[in-house]
Amino acid sequence: MGQTIRPIALIVDDDKQQRELIGTLLEEIGLEVIEVASSEEAVNILRMFAHKIILIVAAMNLPSFMDGPRLAVYAQQWPWIRVVVTSYDEQSAERLPRPAVGMCEPWLPLNMLIQAEQAMSGARHDMVGRLPKMRY
């Protein structure tokens, strides 16, 4: 019997209300959500679950050793992960590495859902190849 793979969205923001709002939206379209408040926590989650993560939504300014753009650079080692960085400053998106996406706050829920759908459609074709091999 096949194993159902539920892709993960990692939300990194020190604002609990933002994390919960984004998490609720993304759960509605079928993503499993992991919420963390710092980049240190995000790095630990990525080390354990990068093979299942398809989307990172991070705040531009994080009170930790990596801000949103640096976390986007770190995530480039997993090319299937789509990174969205939220910010109140439109010009800060220029600091993002490609292909990370900047989203100006206040963002529209539809725009967040579009980013999630793009992450899901981009990951569908190779999700199975990233799973650890099962031995029977």
ZIPEDA-V945580 format. One record per backbone hydrogen bond with DSSP energy under -0.5 kcal/mol. NH is the residue of the N-H (numbers start at 1). CO is the residue of the C=O. If there is no record, write none. Layout:
BEGIN
NH/CO  NH/CO
END
This chain:
BEGIN
6/4  7/5  8/52  9/32  10/55  11/9  11/34  12/10  12/57  13/11  13/36  16/14  19/15  20/16  21/17  22/18  23/19  24/20  25/21  26/22  27/23  28/24  29/25  29/26  30/27  31/26  32/7  34/9  36/11  42/38  43/39  44/40  45/41  46/42  47/43  48/44  49/45  50/46  52/49  53/49  54/8  55/8  56/82  57/10  58/56  58/84  59/12  60/86  62/60  64/62  68/60  71/67  72/68  73/69  74/70  75/71  76/72  76/73  77/74  78/75  79/77  81/78  82/54  82/80  84/56  85/101  86/58  86/84  87/103  90/88  92/89  93/90  94/91  95/92  96/93  100/97  101/83  103/85  105/87  111/108  112/108  113/109  114/110  115/111  116/112  117/113  118/114  119/115  120/116  121/117  122/118  123/119  124/120  125/121  126/123  127/123  130/126  130/127  131/127  131/128
END
